[in-house]
Amino acid sequence: MTNKTHWKRGKVMLKFRKIIAVFMLLALLVPFAAMPAAAAGTTTLNVKATYYDASGMLDGINAFRTATDGSAWQWDKDDASRTVFNVDAPESPIIVGDKEVPQKAGGTLGTLQYDYKLEEYAMQRAAEIATFFSHTRPDGTFCTSIFTTHGSAKGENIAFGYGSAASVLEAWKETNELYIGQGHRRNMLNPAFTSVGIAHAVVDGGHCWVQVFGSPHYGGTANSFGTQIRTVTTDSSNLALISAETTEDSITVEVGDSKAVPQYVYKYQLKFYYDEYNKSDEGDTICSYTTPAWTVADDTIAVIEGGKVVGKKPGKTSLVVNVGTSGGGTAAIMPLLRFRGIMATADASGNIVIPVTVTAHDITQATVTLDASEYAHTGSAIEPVPTVTMGGETLVKDTDYTVTYEDNTYAGTGKVIITGIGSYAGEQVKEFTITGCADDAHTPEAREATCDKPQRCTVCGMITAEKAHTPGDAATCGAPQKCTVCDTVLVKPTGNHTPGDAADCIHPQLCKVCNQEVTPATGIHTPGAEATCKDPQKCTICDAVIKAKTNKHADKNNDGKCDVCGVGVKPSTGDKQPEGAKTSDNIVLFTAILAAFILSSAVVMAIIWFKKKQQAPADTGYILKDASADYWKPQD
C-alpha cells in the first residue's frame, strides 16, 4: 500500500498515500442495538464534496464474483489452502511460489444488485472518511451505525487516493495478499451479500471511495451527484487546535463609541487514521467558525454590548476567546480539507487575544465659545471663560479639560488653550483680540529694543520696535548656535558627528568635534609576528597575547642550535645530507628495484608459456561448453 498520488493546490504540493481498509460485521456477532453512541463532546463539520456516479463499478464486481475461470478465489485462514467459487472441481493442488496449495470448491456466487439506499450510506461515509479514515465513524460509532435498516449482513470497503474506479477495484481484489490482507476481496466475494451501493467523492482534490454491502436488497430512490455539502459529526477528541485567525488583529475605539466584535476562524488538525497493519497517519483540516464568544480582560476600559466593543475609558485591554473544542461548535463556513501539512502551531492556552485600545475623544472636535471676541487692554492678564461642548453635551472644566492662556496681557491676539483630560485628549486653541492705542498713537518706551526684549507702547503694551538676534558660530553635532548678544539658542545641536580615527580593539572611534563616541571599540586584536619558542604572538595595538609561546625550536641551518634562542637541538632525519646527494642515492635505488622487477616478470611469463605448450594437444580446440562451469573441456 505504498503507491502515492500527488495533488497540487496553490503553491503547496500535498502528498496523499493511496490507502485502503476493510471492515465486515455481522449483526449476529455484534447486535445492532449494542452499537456505541456518539461521544458527548462533538463538533459538526460541513464537508464540501463533489460526487460522481460510481454505479458502473457494479459490472466489474459482478464479473469478478461470477468468474468461472478460477479467478474468483480467496485464501483460507490458515494461508495453506484456497477456496475457489463458481468451479465444481478446481485444480488442486496448484503451485504458489515454492509450495503446493490445495484448492476446494466454494459454491456458486450470484450477482449483486445495485441498491440506492446503500449508495446513500456510501456517499455519507465518503464524506466522513475524508475527515477520519477508519471504519469507526468520526463521531466514535461503528460504520454499521449508518444502517437505519437493512437486514443483518453488512460490510464496507473504503479507499482513498485512487483516481479511477478500475484502479481502486483492482486494489480491492488484493490478488497478491494472504488471508489477513484480503478483507476487501472477501467482502466482494461474500455469498451473504446480495446488494451493494458505491460512492466516489472528491474532497479538496482527494478521491474517496466506499463500497457498502448488505442483504437483502432494499432499493431506495436514485441519488443526485455533483457538489454537495455533507454534515459530518466528529468526536471533539479528533480535533486538535493548530491555529486560529481573526478578521481583526487589533481594535481601536473611542470612549463611548463602539465597533463590531471581530469574527474568528478555527484551524484544526483532524485525525486521518487507517487501520492497515495497525499503522496510523494524520493530516489536517481547516474548519472556519464565525461564532464569537469574546470576553474583555478589563471591563472598566471596554465592554461587549450587543455584539460590539464599547469604549468606557481611555486605556488598553484585550479581547479573549477560548477556541478549545470542549464546548463544541458548528462550522458556519464550508471547511476545505487538506492532508499532510500542519498549518501552524497553537499557543498552549488555546486562546485568541486581540489588543483593544480605547482612545479619548478628540477635543479638537469640540465647539469652544467665549463671552466676547475683543477685550480692552487693562495692563493685566485677560482670561476669558470658555464654554466647551461636544456631541450635544457641555464639558466640565478640570474634569474633561483644563484651560491655560498665552499672550493675554498686551494689545494683540490672545489665546485660550483647551487641553483634554479624562475621556478627552488633544488641544484646541481659541483666539481673542486685546485692543489698545491706534496704530499711530503709541507711546514707545524710552529704551531701545534689544534682541531679547522688544520695545513696547507704555499705554497699551503693544510692540513698537524689535531687534533681530546676532547669530554666533554655526551649530555643530554637540553645540547649538546662539545669539552673541543675549545667548538665546537659535539652532539646536545637529547631532551629526564627524568620525575620527577608526575604532580598534581597545579604542572607540570618537567624533572630531565633540569627542563623543561614534563607534565602540571592536575588541578584535591586530596580530603581530608569529609566536616562537621565545616570544608569544601579541596584538600590535594593545600588546595583548594572542598566541602563547610555541615551545618548539627551529634549526633551519642544521647547526644543532635553535635559530631563535640558541638552545641545542637534535637534527631531523635526513636533514644533514646535501640535497643533491640525497637525490642521486634515490635514483640509484629506484633503478635497481625496477631492473629486478622486469627480470623476475620475464622469468615467470616464460615458465607459464612453457607449461601450457606442453599440456595442450596440437589437434584439439577448446571451447567453454558450460558457462556455469569453472573448467575447460575438449570439443567433441
C-alpha positions as CSV (number, residue, x, y, z in Angstrom):
1,M,0.0,0.0,0.0
2,T,2.8,2.4,-0.8
3,N,1.6,3.9,-4.1
4,K,1.5,7.7,-4.0
5,T,-0.6,10.2,-5.8
6,H,0.1,13.9,-5.8
7,W,-2.3,16.9,-5.9
8,K,-1.2,20.5,-6.2
9,R,-3.2,23.2,-4.5
10,G,-2.0,26.8,-5.0
11,K,1.7,26.8,-4.3
12,V,1.6,23.9,-1.8
13,M,2.2,20.3,-3.0
14,L,0.1,18.0,-1.0
15,K,1.1,14.3,-0.9
16,F,-1.5,11.6,-0.4
17,R,-0.9,7.9,0.2
18,K,-3.2,5.5,-1.5
19,I,-4.7,3.6,1.4
20,I,-7.4,1.1,1.7
21,A,-9.0,-0.6,4.7
22,V,-11.8,-3.1,5.2
23,F,-14.5,-3.8,7.8
24,M,-17.1,-6.5,7.8
25,L,-19.5,-7.1,10.7
26,L,-22.5,-9.3,11.1
27,A,-25.3,-8.4,13.5
28,L,-25.2,-12.0,14.7
29,L,-21.8,-11.3,16.2
30,V,-22.4,-7.7,17.4
31,P,-26.1,-6.9,17.8
32,F,-27.1,-3.7,16.1
33,A,-28.8,-2.4,19.3
34,A,-25.4,-2.6,21.1
35,M,-23.6,-0.1,18.9
36,P,-21.9,2.6,21.0
37,A,-23.4,6.1,20.8
38,A,-21.5,9.1,19.7
39,A,-19.3,10.8,22.3
40,A,-20.8,13.6,24.3
41,G,-18.2,16.2,23.0
42,T,-18.8,16.6,19.3
43,T,-18.2,19.2,16.6
44,T,-20.1,19.5,13.4
45,L,-18.2,19.9,10.2
46,N,-19.7,20.9,6.8
47,V,-17.8,19.0,4.2
48,K,-17.8,20.2,0.6
49,A,-17.6,17.1,-1.6
50,T,-18.1,16.6,-5.3
51,Y,-19.8,13.3,-6.1
52,Y,-19.6,11.2,-9.2
53,D,-21.8,8.3,-10.3
54,A,-19.8,5.1,-9.3
55,S,-22.5,2.6,-10.1
56,G,-20.6,1.5,-13.2
57,M,-18.2,-0.4,-10.9
58,L,-21.0,-2.9,-10.3
59,D,-20.3,-4.7,-13.6
60,G,-16.7,-5.2,-12.5
61,I,-17.7,-6.5,-9.1
62,N,-20.2,-9.0,-10.6
63,A,-17.7,-10.1,-13.3
64,F,-15.3,-10.8,-10.5
65,R,-17.9,-12.7,-8.4
66,T,-19.2,-14.9,-11.2
67,A,-15.9,-15.7,-13.0
68,T,-15.7,-19.4,-13.9
69,D,-12.0,-19.4,-14.9
70,G,-10.9,-19.9,-11.3
71,S,-10.0,-16.2,-10.7
72,A,-12.8,-15.9,-8.0
73,W,-10.8,-17.4,-5.2
74,Q,-9.7,-16.4,-1.7
75,W,-7.2,-17.7,0.8
76,D,-8.4,-19.7,3.8
77,K,-7.5,-18.5,7.3
78,D,-4.5,-20.8,7.6
79,D,-2.9,-19.4,4.4
80,A,-2.3,-23.1,3.4
81,S,-5.4,-23.6,1.2
82,R,-7.7,-21.6,-1.0
83,T,-11.4,-21.6,-1.8
84,V,-12.5,-21.2,-5.4
85,F,-16.0,-20.1,-6.4
86,N,-18.0,-21.0,-9.5
87,V,-15.9,-24.1,-10.2
88,D,-17.2,-27.5,-9.2
89,A,-13.8,-29.2,-9.2
90,P,-11.0,-26.6,-9.1
91,E,-7.5,-27.7,-10.0
92,S,-5.8,-29.0,-6.9
93,P,-3.1,-28.7,-5.7
94,I,-1.6,-25.7,-7.5
95,I,1.9,-24.3,-7.1
96,V,2.0,-20.9,-5.4
97,G,5.5,-19.7,-5.1
98,D,7.5,-22.7,-3.9
99,K,4.7,-24.7,-2.3
100,E,1.7,-26.8,-3.3
101,V,-1.6,-25.3,-2.3
102,P,-4.8,-27.4,-2.2
103,Q,-8.0,-25.8,-3.5
104,K,-11.6,-26.6,-2.7
105,A,-14.9,-25.6,-4.3
106,G,-16.8,-22.8,-2.6
107,G,-20.0,-22.9,-4.4
108,T,-21.5,-20.6,-7.0
109,L,-21.8,-16.9,-6.3
110,G,-24.7,-14.8,-7.6
111,T,-24.6,-11.3,-8.9
112,L,-25.1,-8.3,-6.6
113,Q,-28.0,-5.9,-7.2
114,Y,-27.4,-2.2,-7.1
115,D,-29.0,-0.6,-4.1
116,Y,-29.7,3.2,-3.9
117,K,-30.2,3.2,-0.2
118,L,-26.8,1.6,0.3
119,E,-25.4,4.1,-2.2
120,E,-26.7,7.0,0.0
121,Y,-25.0,5.3,3.0
122,A,-21.8,5.1,0.9
123,M,-22.0,8.8,-0.1
124,Q,-22.2,9.9,3.5
125,R,-19.3,7.6,4.5
126,A,-17.2,9.1,1.7
127,A,-17.6,12.5,3.2
128,E,-16.7,11.0,6.6
129,I,-13.6,9.2,5.6
130,A,-12.3,12.4,4.1
131,T,-12.0,13.7,7.7
132,F,-11.4,10.4,9.6
133,F,-10.2,7.4,7.6
134,S,-11.4,4.5,9.5
135,H,-14.3,2.0,9.8
136,T,-15.0,3.8,13.0
137,R,-17.1,6.9,12.1
138,P,-15.7,10.3,13.1
139,D,-18.2,10.5,16.0
140,G,-16.8,7.3,17.5
141,T,-19.6,4.9,16.4
142,F,-19.0,1.8,14.2
143,C,-19.6,2.2,10.5
144,T,-22.6,0.0,10.7
145,S,-24.4,2.6,12.8
146,I,-25.2,4.3,9.5
147,F,-27.6,1.5,8.7
148,T,-31.1,2.6,9.8
149,T,-32.5,-0.6,8.2
150,H,-31.1,-3.2,6.0
151,G,-31.2,-6.8,7.3
152,S,-28.4,-8.5,9.2
153,A,-25.5,-8.7,6.8
154,K,-23.4,-5.6,6.5
155,G,-20.0,-4.8,5.1
156,E,-17.9,-1.9,4.0
157,N,-14.8,-1.3,1.8
158,I,-13.1,2.1,1.9
159,A,-10.2,3.6,-0.1
160,F,-8.6,6.9,-0.6
161,G,-6.4,8.4,-3.3
162,Y,-7.2,6.3,-6.3
163,G,-8.1,8.3,-9.4
164,S,-10.3,5.8,-11.2
165,A,-12.8,3.0,-10.5
166,A,-10.7,0.5,-12.3
167,S,-7.6,1.2,-10.2
168,V,-9.4,1.1,-6.8
169,L,-11.3,-2.1,-7.8
170,E,-8.1,-3.8,-8.8
171,A,-6.6,-2.7,-5.4
172,W,-9.6,-4.1,-3.5
173,K,-9.1,-7.5,-5.3
174,E,-5.9,-8.0,-3.3
175,T,-4.7,-10.8,-5.6
176,N,-1.2,-10.9,-4.2
177,E,-2.2,-10.7,-0.5
178,L,-2.6,-13.6,2.0
179,Y,-5.7,-14.1,4.2
180,I,-5.1,-11.1,6.5
181,G,-4.8,-8.8,3.6
182,Q,-7.8,-10.0,1.6
183,G,-10.6,-8.4,3.6
184,H,-11.8,-6.3,0.7
185,R,-11.7,-9.3,-1.6
186,R,-13.7,-11.4,0.8
187,N,-16.4,-8.7,1.0
188,M,-16.8,-8.7,-2.7
189,L,-16.9,-12.5,-2.8
190,N,-19.1,-12.9,0.2
191,P,-22.1,-15.2,-0.5
192,A,-24.1,-13.5,2.3
193,F,-24.3,-10.2,0.4
194,T,-26.9,-9.7,-2.2
195,S,-26.7,-5.9,-2.9
196,V,-24.2,-3.1,-2.9
197,G,-24.0,0.7,-3.1
198,I,-20.9,2.6,-4.3
199,A,-19.8,6.2,-3.8
200,H,-17.0,8.2,-5.3
201,A,-16.4,11.7,-3.8
202,V,-13.6,14.2,-4.3
203,V,-12.9,16.4,-1.3
204,D,-10.3,19.1,-1.8
205,G,-8.6,17.0,-4.5
206,G,-8.6,13.7,-2.6
207,H,-10.6,10.8,-4.1
208,C,-12.7,8.9,-1.6
209,W,-14.2,5.5,-2.5
210,V,-16.7,3.5,-0.5
211,Q,-18.5,0.2,-1.1
212,V,-21.4,-0.7,1.2
213,F,-22.7,-4.2,1.1
214,G,-25.9,-5.6,2.6
215,S,-28.7,-8.1,2.4
216,P,-31.5,-8.3,1.4
217,H,-32.0,-5.8,-1.4
218,Y,-33.6,-2.6,-0.1
219,G,-33.9,-0.5,-3.3
220,G,-34.5,3.2,-2.5
221,T,-34.6,6.1,-4.9
222,A,-31.8,7.3,-7.2
223,N,-29.4,9.8,-5.6
224,S,-28.2,13.1,-7.1
225,F,-24.5,13.8,-7.7
226,G,-22.3,16.9,-8.1
227,T,-21.1,19.3,-5.4
228,Q,-22.8,18.9,-2.1
229,I,-22.4,20.0,1.5
230,R,-22.4,17.0,3.8
231,T,-22.7,17.3,7.6
232,V,-20.2,15.2,9.5
233,T,-20.3,14.9,13.2
234,T,-16.8,14.3,14.7
235,D,-15.8,13.5,18.2
236,S,-14.0,16.5,19.6
237,S,-11.1,14.3,20.7
238,N,-10.3,14.0,16.9
239,L,-9.7,17.7,16.8
240,A,-6.5,19.4,17.8
241,L,-6.3,23.2,17.5
242,I,-3.3,24.2,15.4
243,S,-4.1,27.9,14.8
244,A,-6.8,30.5,14.9
245,E,-7.2,33.6,12.9
246,T,-9.4,36.7,13.3
247,T,-10.8,39.3,11.0
248,E,-9.1,42.0,13.1
249,D,-5.6,42.0,14.5
250,S,-6.4,44.8,16.9
251,I,-9.3,47.1,17.8
252,T,-9.2,50.9,18.5
253,V,-12.4,52.6,19.6
254,E,-13.1,56.0,21.2
255,V,-14.7,56.3,24.6
256,G,-18.5,56.0,24.2
257,D,-18.2,54.7,20.6
258,S,-18.4,51.1,19.5
259,K,-17.1,48.6,16.9
260,A,-18.4,45.2,15.9
261,V,-16.5,42.3,17.6
262,P,-14.2,40.5,15.2
263,Q,-15.0,37.1,13.7
264,Y,-12.6,34.3,14.2
265,V,-11.6,31.2,12.3
266,Y,-10.6,27.9,13.9
267,K,-7.9,25.9,12.2
268,Y,-7.9,22.3,13.5
269,Q,-5.7,19.3,12.9
270,L,-8.1,16.5,12.2
271,K,-7.1,12.9,12.7
272,F,-6.8,10.9,9.5
273,Y,-6.5,7.3,10.7
274,Y,-6.3,4.0,8.9
275,D,-6.1,0.6,10.5
276,E,-4.0,-1.3,7.9
277,Y,-1.4,-3.3,9.9
278,N,-2.1,-1.1,12.9
279,K,-0.5,1.8,11.2
280,S,-1.8,5.3,11.6
281,D,-1.4,8.5,9.7
282,E,-2.5,12.1,10.4
283,G,-3.5,15.1,8.3
284,D,-5.2,18.3,9.0
285,T,-8.5,20.0,8.2
286,I,-9.3,23.7,8.2
287,C,-12.7,24.4,9.8
288,S,-13.9,28.0,9.7
289,Y,-16.0,29.2,12.6
290,T,-17.8,32.6,13.0
291,T,-19.4,32.4,16.4
292,P,-17.5,34.8,18.7
293,A,-17.6,34.2,22.4
294,W,-15.4,37.1,23.4
295,T,-14.7,38.4,26.9
296,V,-12.9,41.6,27.9
297,A,-9.9,41.3,30.1
298,D,-10.6,44.7,31.8
299,D,-14.3,45.7,31.7
300,T,-13.6,49.1,33.2
301,I,-11.9,50.1,29.9
302,A,-14.3,48.3,27.4
303,V,-17.3,46.1,27.5
304,I,-19.2,44.0,24.9
305,E,-22.8,45.0,24.3
306,G,-25.0,43.7,21.5
307,G,-22.1,42.1,19.7
308,K,-20.0,45.3,19.8
309,V,-17.0,46.5,21.7
310,V,-17.9,49.7,23.6
311,G,-15.2,52.0,24.9
312,K,-15.6,53.0,28.6
313,K,-12.5,55.0,29.4
314,P,-9.1,55.6,27.7
315,G,-6.7,52.7,28.2
316,K,-5.5,49.3,26.9
317,T,-7.1,45.9,27.4
318,S,-7.8,42.9,25.2
319,L,-10.5,40.6,23.8
320,V,-10.1,37.0,24.6
321,V,-11.8,33.9,23.3
322,N,-11.1,30.3,24.1
323,V,-11.0,28.2,21.0
324,G,-10.7,24.8,22.6
325,T,-13.1,22.0,21.4
326,S,-14.6,21.2,24.8
327,G,-17.6,23.3,24.1
328,G,-18.1,22.0,20.6
329,G,-19.4,24.4,17.9
330,T,-20.9,24.4,14.5
331,A,-18.9,25.2,11.3
332,A,-20.6,28.2,9.7
333,I,-18.3,28.2,6.7
334,M,-17.7,25.2,4.5
335,P,-14.3,23.7,5.5
336,L,-11.6,23.0,3.0
337,L,-10.0,19.6,3.8
338,R,-6.3,19.3,3.4
339,F,-4.0,16.5,4.3
340,R,-0.3,16.0,5.2
341,G,0.7,19.5,6.3
342,I,0.4,21.3,9.6
343,M,-0.7,24.9,9.1
344,A,0.6,26.5,12.3
345,T,1.3,25.8,16.0
346,A,-1.2,26.9,18.5
347,D,-0.2,28.5,21.8
348,A,-0.6,26.3,24.9
349,S,-3.6,28.2,26.2
350,G,-5.7,27.7,23.1
351,N,-6.9,31.3,23.3
352,I,-7.1,34.2,20.8
353,V,-6.1,37.5,22.3
354,I,-6.8,40.8,20.4
355,P,-5.4,44.0,21.8
356,V,-8.0,46.7,22.4
357,T,-7.2,50.4,22.7
358,V,-9.8,52.8,23.9
359,T,-8.9,56.3,22.9
360,A,-10.1,59.6,24.4
361,H,-12.4,61.9,22.5
362,D,-10.5,64.3,20.3
363,I,-11.0,67.8,21.9
364,T,-10.2,69.4,18.6
365,Q,-13.7,68.3,17.5
366,A,-15.3,70.2,20.4
367,T,-17.0,73.6,20.0
368,V,-15.4,76.4,22.1
369,T,-17.1,79.7,22.6
370,L,-16.0,82.9,24.6
371,D,-18.3,85.5,26.0
372,A,-16.7,88.1,23.7
373,S,-14.2,88.2,20.8
374,E,-12.5,91.5,21.8
375,Y,-11.2,92.8,25.2
376,A,-9.8,96.2,26.0
377,H,-6.2,96.4,27.3
378,T,-6.0,96.8,31.0
379,G,-2.4,96.3,31.7
380,S,-3.3,93.0,33.5
381,A,-3.8,89.5,32.2
382,I,-7.2,88.9,30.5
383,E,-8.7,85.5,31.0
384,P,-11.9,84.9,29.0
385,V,-14.1,82.0,30.3
386,P,-14.7,79.3,27.6
387,T,-17.7,77.1,27.1
388,V,-16.8,73.7,25.6
389,T,-19.5,71.5,24.1
390,M,-19.2,68.1,22.2
391,G,-21.8,65.8,20.9
392,G,-24.6,67.9,22.4
393,E,-23.0,67.8,25.9
394,T,-21.3,70.6,27.8
395,L,-18.0,69.5,29.1
396,V,-16.8,70.2,32.6
397,K,-13.6,72.2,33.3
398,D,-11.0,70.3,35.3
399,T,-12.9,67.1,34.6
400,D,-12.9,67.0,30.9
401,Y,-10.4,69.7,30.1
402,T,-8.1,72.3,31.5
403,V,-7.6,76.0,30.5
404,T,-4.4,78.0,30.0
405,Y,-3.7,81.3,28.4
406,E,-1.0,82.9,26.2
407,D,-0.3,86.5,25.0
408,N,-3.3,87.6,27.1
409,T,-1.9,90.9,28.7
410,Y,-0.8,93.3,25.9
411,A,-2.7,94.5,22.9
412,G,-2.8,92.0,20.1
413,T,-4.0,88.4,19.8
414,G,-4.5,86.4,23.0
415,K,-5.0,82.7,23.2
416,V,-7.2,80.4,25.2
417,I,-5.8,76.8,25.2
418,I,-8.2,74.0,25.9
419,T,-6.4,70.7,26.8
420,G,-8.5,67.5,27.1
421,I,-8.2,65.3,30.2
422,G,-10.1,62.2,31.4
423,S,-12.1,60.9,28.5
424,Y,-10.8,63.7,26.2
425,A,-7.4,64.3,24.7
426,G,-5.8,66.7,22.4
427,E,-5.6,70.5,22.4
428,Q,-7.7,73.3,20.9
429,V,-6.7,77.0,20.7
430,K,-9.3,79.7,20.7
431,E,-8.0,83.2,19.9
432,F,-9.3,86.6,21.0
433,T,-8.3,90.2,20.5
434,I,-6.9,92.7,23.0
435,T,-7.4,96.3,21.8
436,G,-5.1,99.2,22.6
437,C,-3.9,102.5,21.1
438,A,-4.4,103.4,17.5
439,D,-1.5,102.4,15.2
440,D,-0.2,105.9,15.0
441,A,-0.8,106.9,18.6
442,H,1.5,104.6,20.6
443,T,3.8,106.0,23.2
444,P,7.1,104.0,22.9
445,E,9.3,103.1,25.9
446,A,12.3,105.3,26.3
447,R,14.7,102.4,26.0
448,E,15.8,100.9,22.7
449,A,14.6,97.4,21.6
450,T,17.1,94.6,22.1
451,C,17.3,91.2,20.6
452,D,15.8,89.6,23.8
453,K,13.3,92.4,24.7
454,P,11.2,94.3,22.3
455,Q,10.2,98.0,22.7
456,R,6.5,98.4,23.8
457,C,3.9,101.1,24.0
458,T,3.7,102.4,27.5
459,V,0.0,102.8,27.2
460,C,-1.3,99.6,25.6
461,G,1.8,97.4,25.8
462,M,1.8,96.7,22.1
463,I,5.3,96.1,20.5
464,T,6.5,99.2,18.8
465,A,10.0,98.0,17.8
466,E,12.0,94.7,17.7
467,K,15.7,93.9,17.0
468,A,16.9,90.6,15.5
469,H,19.4,88.3,17.1
470,T,23.1,88.2,16.1
471,P,23.9,84.6,15.2
472,G,27.1,83.1,16.6
473,D,29.0,80.1,15.3
474,A,27.0,77.5,13.4
475,A,25.5,74.7,15.3
476,T,27.6,71.5,15.5
477,C,26.9,67.9,16.5
478,G,27.0,68.8,20.2
479,A,26.8,72.6,20.4
480,P,23.8,74.9,19.4
481,Q,24.1,78.2,17.6
482,K,23.5,81.1,19.9
483,C,22.9,84.8,19.7
484,T,26.2,86.6,20.5
485,V,24.3,89.3,22.4
486,C,21.7,87.6,24.5
487,D,22.9,84.0,24.4
488,T,19.5,82.8,23.1
489,V,19.6,79.4,21.4
490,L,18.9,80.0,17.7
491,V,19.7,76.5,16.3
492,K,19.8,73.3,18.3
493,P,22.8,70.9,18.0
494,T,22.7,68.9,14.8
495,G,23.7,65.5,16.4
496,N,25.6,64.7,13.2
497,H,29.1,63.6,14.3
498,T,32.4,63.9,12.4
499,P,34.1,60.5,12.8
500,G,37.7,60.4,13.8
501,D,40.2,57.5,13.6
502,A,38.6,54.1,13.1
503,A,37.9,52.0,16.2
504,D,40.3,49.3,17.1
505,C,40.5,46.5,19.7
506,I,40.6,48.9,22.7
507,H,39.9,52.4,21.3
508,P,36.5,53.6,20.2
509,Q,36.0,55.9,17.3
510,L,35.4,59.4,18.5
511,C,33.8,62.5,17.0
512,K,36.5,65.0,15.9
513,V,34.3,67.9,17.0
514,C,32.7,66.9,20.3
515,N,34.9,63.9,21.3
516,Q,31.8,61.7,21.8
517,E,31.9,58.0,21.0
518,V,30.7,57.2,17.5
519,T,31.7,53.5,17.2
520,P,32.6,51.4,20.2
521,A,35.9,49.5,20.4
522,T,35.9,46.4,18.3
523,G,37.6,44.0,20.7
524,I,39.3,42.4,17.7
525,H,43.1,42.3,18.0
526,T,45.6,43.0,15.3
527,P,48.1,40.1,15.2
528,G,51.8,40.8,15.3
529,A,54.7,38.4,14.5
530,E,54.0,34.7,14.8
531,A,54.7,33.1,18.1
532,T,58.1,31.4,18.6
533,C,59.9,29.4,21.3
534,K,61.0,32.6,22.8
535,D,58.2,35.1,22.3
536,P,54.3,34.9,22.1
537,Q,52.3,36.5,19.3
538,K,50.9,39.8,20.5
539,C,48.4,42.4,19.4
540,T,50.2,45.4,17.7
541,I,47.7,47.8,19.3
542,C,47.2,46.8,22.9
543,D,50.1,44.3,23.3
544,A,47.7,41.6,24.5
545,V,48.9,38.0,24.0
546,I,47.1,36.3,21.1
547,K,49.1,33.0,20.9
548,A,51.4,31.7,23.7
549,K,55.0,30.7,23.0
550,T,55.2,27.5,20.9
551,N,57.9,25.8,22.9
552,K,59.1,24.3,19.6
553,H,62.6,25.1,18.3
554,A,63.7,25.7,14.7
555,D,67.0,24.7,13.2
556,K,66.8,25.6,9.5
557,N,70.6,25.8,9.0
558,N,71.1,22.4,10.6
559,D,73.8,23.6,13.0
560,G,72.3,21.8,16.0
561,K,71.1,25.0,17.6
562,C,67.7,26.8,17.7
563,D,67.8,29.7,15.2
564,V,65.7,31.8,17.7
565,C,67.0,31.1,21.2
566,G,70.3,29.2,20.6
567,V,69.3,26.1,22.6
568,G,70.9,22.9,21.3
569,V,68.5,20.7,19.3
570,K,68.7,17.3,17.6
571,P,69.0,17.3,13.9
572,S,66.0,15.8,12.0
573,T,66.5,12.6,10.0
574,G,67.9,13.3,6.5
575,D,68.2,17.0,7.1
576,K,72.1,16.9,7.2
577,Q,72.5,15.4,3.7
578,P,73.1,17.8,0.9
579,E,70.0,17.9,-1.4
580,G,72.0,16.7,-4.4
581,A,73.4,13.6,-2.8
582,K,70.1,12.6,-1.4
583,T,68.5,12.8,-4.9
584,S,71.3,10.8,-6.5
585,D,71.0,8.0,-4.0
586,N,67.2,7.8,-4.6
587,I,67.7,7.5,-8.3
588,V,70.2,4.6,-8.0
589,L,67.9,2.7,-5.6
590,F,64.9,3.1,-7.8
591,T,66.8,1.9,-10.9
592,A,67.9,-1.2,-9.2
593,I,64.4,-2.1,-8.0
594,L,62.9,-1.5,-11.4
595,A,65.5,-3.8,-13.1
596,A,64.9,-6.6,-10.6
597,F,61.1,-6.4,-11.2
598,I,61.4,-6.6,-15.0
599,L,63.8,-9.5,-14.8
600,S,61.6,-11.5,-12.4
601,S,58.4,-10.8,-14.6
602,A,60.1,-12.1,-17.7
603,V,61.1,-15.4,-15.9
604,V,57.6,-16.0,-14.6
605,M,56.0,-15.4,-18.1
606,A,58.4,-17.8,-19.7
607,I,57.6,-20.6,-17.3
608,I,53.8,-20.2,-17.8
609,W,54.2,-20.3,-21.6
610,F,56.3,-23.3,-21.5
611,K,53.9,-25.3,-19.3
612,K,50.9,-24.5,-21.5
613,K,52.8,-25.6,-24.5
614,Q,53.4,-29.0,-23.0
615,Q,49.8,-29.6,-21.8
616,A,47.7,-28.5,-24.9
617,P,47.2,-31.1,-27.7
618,A,48.1,-29.7,-31.0
619,D,45.0,-31.0,-32.8
620,T,42.2,-30.1,-30.3
621,G,40.5,-26.8,-29.8
622,Y,39.0,-25.7,-26.5
623,I,35.6,-24.0,-26.1
624,L,33.6,-23.3,-23.0
625,K,30.8,-25.9,-23.0
626,D,29.2,-24.9,-19.7
627,A,29.1,-21.3,-18.9
628,S,28.5,-22.1,-15.3
629,A,31.5,-24.4,-15.0
630,D,34.9,-23.3,-13.8
631,Y,36.9,-25.7,-16.1
632,W,37.6,-26.1,-19.8
633,K,36.5,-29.2,-21.7
634,P,37.8,-30.5,-25.1
635,Q,35.5,-30.2,-28.0
636,D,33.9,-33.5,-29.2
